[in-house]
Amino acid sequence: MNFFDYFQIASVVIFLFILVGKILYLRLSRNVNPIAIGGGKKGVVLALELISIVGLMVWMVEALLHASHSGFRIFSAKPSYSPARITARFDRDLFLAAFS
């Protein structure tokens, strides 16, 4: 394993620590439900929200499998437009759209 593999693993772990910390902070100190997936949403908006959450989880697992040099891959395609890259780009664009 090289530096970039450790960097990928550390990035995913730090992201998860920040996410869990934010969830705990909002729940315990502010008494707010921080995870309101699909609350009051219908149709395409609900579908996009659920797809983005699942896509993010799949992408994190794929990044960890790649960094650990595991023999198992969720997306084994090698072209530049593999399902993993398309999913990652879609999730990134959706995430950025949520903050704009």
C-alpha positions as CSV (number, residue, x, y, z in Angstrom):
1,M,0.0,0.0,0.0
2,N,1.2,3.5,-0.8
3,F,0.5,7.0,0.5
4,F,-2.6,7.4,-1.7
5,D,-4.2,4.2,-0.4
6,Y,-3.8,5.4,3.2
7,F,-5.1,8.8,2.2
8,Q,-8.3,7.3,0.7
9,I,-8.9,5.2,3.8
10,A,-8.2,8.2,6.2
11,S,-10.5,10.4,4.1
12,V,-13.4,8.0,4.4
13,V,-12.8,7.5,8.1
14,I,-12.5,11.3,8.8
15,F,-15.7,11.9,6.7
16,L,-17.6,9.3,8.8
17,F,-16.3,10.8,12.1
18,I,-17.4,14.3,11.0
19,L,-20.8,12.9,9.9
20,V,-21.4,11.0,13.1
21,G,-20.2,13.9,15.2
22,K,-22.6,16.3,13.5
23,I,-25.5,13.9,13.8
24,L,-24.8,13.4,17.6
25,Y,-24.4,17.1,18.1
26,L,-27.7,18.0,16.4
27,R,-29.6,15.2,18.2
28,L,-28.2,15.6,21.7
29,S,-27.7,19.3,22.1
30,R,-30.3,20.8,19.7
31,N,-32.9,18.0,19.9
32,V,-33.2,18.0,16.1
33,N,-33.7,14.9,14.0
34,P,-30.7,15.2,11.7
35,I,-31.6,12.3,9.4
36,A,-34.9,13.1,7.7
37,I,-34.6,11.2,4.5
38,G,-37.7,11.4,2.5
39,G,-39.6,13.5,5.0
40,G,-42.6,15.1,3.1
41,K,-41.0,14.5,-0.3
42,K,-42.7,12.7,-3.2
43,G,-41.9,11.5,-6.7
44,V,-38.6,12.4,-8.4
45,V,-37.2,14.4,-5.4
46,L,-37.7,11.4,-3.1
47,A,-36.1,9.0,-5.6
48,L,-33.1,11.3,-6.2
49,E,-32.5,11.7,-2.5
50,L,-32.6,7.9,-1.9
51,I,-30.4,7.2,-4.9
52,S,-27.8,9.8,-3.8
53,I,-27.6,8.3,-0.3
54,V,-27.2,4.7,-1.6
55,G,-24.8,6.0,-4.2
56,L,-22.6,7.7,-1.6
57,M,-22.5,4.5,0.5
58,V,-21.6,2.3,-2.5
59,W,-18.9,4.8,-3.5
60,M,-17.4,4.8,0.0
61,V,-17.3,1.0,0.0
62,E,-15.8,0.9,-3.5
63,A,-13.1,3.4,-2.4
64,L,-12.2,1.3,0.6
65,L,-12.1,-1.9,-1.4
66,H,-9.8,-0.2,-4.0
67,A,-7.5,1.3,-1.3
68,S,-7.2,-2.0,0.5
69,H,-6.3,-3.8,-2.7
70,S,-9.2,-6.3,-2.2
71,G,-9.9,-8.8,-4.9
72,F,-13.6,-8.0,-4.8
73,R,-14.9,-5.0,-6.7
74,I,-18.5,-3.7,-6.9
75,F,-17.7,-2.0,-10.2
76,S,-15.0,-3.8,-12.2
77,A,-15.3,-1.8,-15.4
78,K,-12.1,-0.1,-16.6
79,P,-13.4,2.5,-19.2
80,S,-13.3,6.1,-18.3
81,Y,-17.1,6.1,-18.1
82,S,-17.5,3.2,-15.7
83,P,-20.6,3.0,-13.5
84,A,-18.5,3.9,-10.5
85,R,-17.4,7.2,-12.1
86,I,-20.8,8.0,-13.3
87,T,-22.3,7.4,-9.9
88,A,-19.5,9.4,-8.2
89,R,-20.1,12.3,-10.6
90,F,-23.8,12.2,-10.1
91,D,-23.5,12.1,-6.3
92,R,-21.0,15.0,-6.4
93,D,-23.3,17.1,-8.6
94,L,-26.3,16.4,-6.5
95,F,-24.4,17.2,-3.3
96,L,-23.2,20.5,-4.8
97,A,-26.7,21.3,-6.0
98,A,-28.1,20.9,-2.5
99,F,-25.8,23.7,-1.2
100,S,-26.4,26.1,-4.0
